[in-house]
Amino acid sequence: MWRLLSRFAWIIANGSLIVAAIILMVQVFSRYLFNYSFPWVEELARYLTIYMVLVGSALVIYEDEHPRIDFIYNLFGENGRKVLTVIFSGLTIFFLYFMIVGGWNFSSAGMVTRTPSLRVLWAYPRFALPLGGTLMLIFVLKNLYETLFKDPDRREL
């Protein structure tokens, strides 16, 4: 299940990056070679970047690669590190709760209006907030479980 979710997030994050890079290159060539620019490219690239960042953040959490100051963890023993992990995970879960609920409300409010250039419902670009937040929450809970109940030598703190 974890591999499937991380693969899903990887496809969205990297797919967004690739599509944004391609359409931006096409826009640059179109502008300078044909003196024409597509009105929707900047908007789509912005939305793809938002998806890439939010879903990519979930991937970073899945890999447990967010930057942290290791010397603080090294001041404590194994139990102290677990306590710090629980505290920091709890704070992250608290933040993600508001991100998911607020993002869902923000996304739902976009069901009646459309974006300026693409003319898609605002709910689609705004859905990146609850999607990224939910994936992050799932991966934080996974990492927390592994910290508390799995082999302590498996994870580096």
C-alpha positions as CSV (number, residue, x, y, z in Angstrom):
1,M,0.0,0.0,0.0
2,W,2.8,2.4,0.9
3,R,4.6,1.8,-2.4
4,L,1.4,2.3,-4.3
5,L,0.7,5.7,-2.6
6,S,4.3,6.8,-3.0
7,R,4.2,5.8,-6.7
8,F,0.9,7.8,-7.1
9,A,2.6,10.8,-5.5
10,W,5.7,10.4,-7.6
11,I,3.7,10.3,-10.8
12,I,1.8,13.4,-9.9
13,A,4.8,15.4,-8.8
14,N,7.1,14.4,-11.6
15,G,4.4,14.5,-14.2
16,S,3.6,18.0,-13.1
17,L,7.2,19.0,-13.4
18,I,7.6,17.5,-16.8
19,V,4.4,18.9,-18.3
20,A,5.2,22.4,-16.8
21,A,8.8,22.3,-18.3
22,I,7.5,21.3,-21.7
23,I,4.7,23.8,-22.0
24,L,7.1,26.6,-20.7
25,M,9.7,25.7,-23.4
26,V,7.0,25.7,-26.1
27,Q,5.9,29.1,-24.8
28,V,9.4,30.5,-25.0
29,F,10.0,29.2,-28.5
30,S,6.5,30.3,-29.6
31,R,7.1,33.8,-28.2
32,Y,10.6,34.3,-29.7
33,L,10.2,32.5,-33.0
34,F,6.6,33.3,-34.0
35,N,6.0,36.3,-31.8
36,Y,3.0,34.6,-30.4
37,S,2.3,33.5,-26.8
38,F,-0.4,31.2,-25.6
39,P,-2.5,32.9,-22.9
40,W,-3.1,29.8,-20.8
41,V,0.5,28.5,-20.4
42,E,1.5,30.7,-17.4
43,E,-1.7,29.8,-15.5
44,L,-1.3,26.0,-16.2
45,A,2.4,26.1,-15.2
46,R,1.5,27.8,-12.0
47,Y,-1.1,25.2,-11.1
48,L,1.2,22.3,-12.0
49,T,3.9,23.9,-9.8
50,I,1.5,24.0,-6.9
51,Y,0.7,20.3,-7.3
52,M,4.4,19.4,-7.8
53,V,5.4,21.2,-4.5
54,L,2.5,19.9,-2.3
55,V,2.6,16.3,-3.6
56,G,6.4,16.4,-3.7
57,S,6.4,17.4,-0.1
58,A,4.5,14.3,0.7
59,L,7.2,12.3,-1.1
60,V,9.8,13.9,1.1
61,I,7.9,13.0,4.2
62,Y,7.5,9.4,2.9
63,E,11.3,9.1,2.5
64,D,11.8,10.9,5.8
65,E,14.2,13.3,4.1
66,H,12.9,16.7,5.5
67,P,15.9,18.6,6.8
68,R,16.4,18.6,10.5
69,I,19.1,19.5,13.0
70,D,20.5,16.1,13.9
71,F,22.6,17.2,16.8
72,I,19.4,17.9,18.8
73,Y,18.4,14.3,18.3
74,N,21.9,13.1,19.1
75,L,21.7,14.8,22.6
76,F,19.0,12.2,23.6
77,G,19.0,8.5,23.8
78,E,16.7,6.2,21.8
79,N,13.6,7.0,24.0
80,G,14.3,10.7,23.9
81,R,14.4,10.6,20.1
82,K,11.1,8.8,20.1
83,V,9.6,11.4,22.3
84,L,10.9,14.2,20.0
85,T,9.6,12.3,17.0
86,V,6.1,12.0,18.6
87,I,6.1,15.7,19.5
88,F,7.2,16.9,16.1
89,S,4.8,14.5,14.3
90,G,2.0,15.7,16.5
91,L,2.7,19.3,15.6
92,T,2.8,18.3,11.9
93,I,-0.5,16.4,12.2
94,F,-2.0,19.4,13.9
95,F,-0.9,21.7,11.0
96,L,-2.0,19.1,8.3
97,Y,-5.5,18.9,9.8
98,F,-6.0,22.6,9.2
99,M,-4.4,22.3,5.8
100,I,-6.7,19.5,4.7
101,V,-9.9,20.9,6.2
102,G,-9.2,24.5,5.0
103,G,-8.0,23.2,1.6
104,W,-11.1,21.1,1.2
105,N,-13.3,24.2,2.0
106,F,-11.2,26.4,-0.3
107,S,-11.5,23.8,-3.0
108,S,-15.2,23.3,-2.6
109,A,-15.8,27.1,-2.8
110,G,-14.3,26.9,-6.3
111,M,-17.0,24.8,-7.7
112,V,-18.9,27.8,-9.1
113,T,-16.2,29.9,-10.6
114,R,-13.7,29.3,-13.4
115,T,-10.0,30.2,-13.8
116,P,-9.3,33.2,-16.0
117,S,-7.4,31.6,-18.9
118,L,-8.0,27.9,-18.8
119,R,-11.7,28.3,-17.9
120,V,-11.6,25.2,-15.6
121,L,-13.3,25.2,-12.2
122,W,-11.2,26.7,-9.5
123,A,-11.8,23.6,-7.5
124,Y,-9.2,21.7,-9.6
125,P,-6.2,23.8,-8.9
126,R,-7.2,24.3,-5.3
127,F,-7.6,20.5,-4.8
128,A,-3.8,20.4,-4.5
129,L,-4.1,21.5,-0.8
130,P,-6.3,18.7,0.5
131,L,-4.6,16.1,-1.8
132,G,-1.1,17.1,-0.7
133,G,-2.1,17.4,2.9
134,T,-3.8,14.0,3.0
135,L,-0.8,12.3,1.4
136,M,1.5,14.1,3.9
137,L,-0.7,13.0,6.8
138,I,-0.7,9.4,5.7
139,F,3.1,9.4,5.4
140,V,3.6,11.2,8.7
141,L,1.5,8.5,10.4
142,K,3.4,5.8,8.6
143,N,6.8,7.2,9.7
144,L,5.5,7.7,13.3
145,Y,4.3,4.1,13.4
146,E,7.7,2.9,12.2
147,T,9.5,5.0,14.7
148,L,7.5,3.7,17.6
149,F,7.0,0.1,16.7
150,K,9.6,-1.1,14.2
151,D,13.3,-1.9,14.4
152,P,15.1,1.2,15.7
153,D,18.2,0.5,13.5
154,R,16.0,0.8,10.4
155,R,15.7,4.6,10.6
156,E,18.4,7.1,11.0
157,L,17.5,10.0,13.3
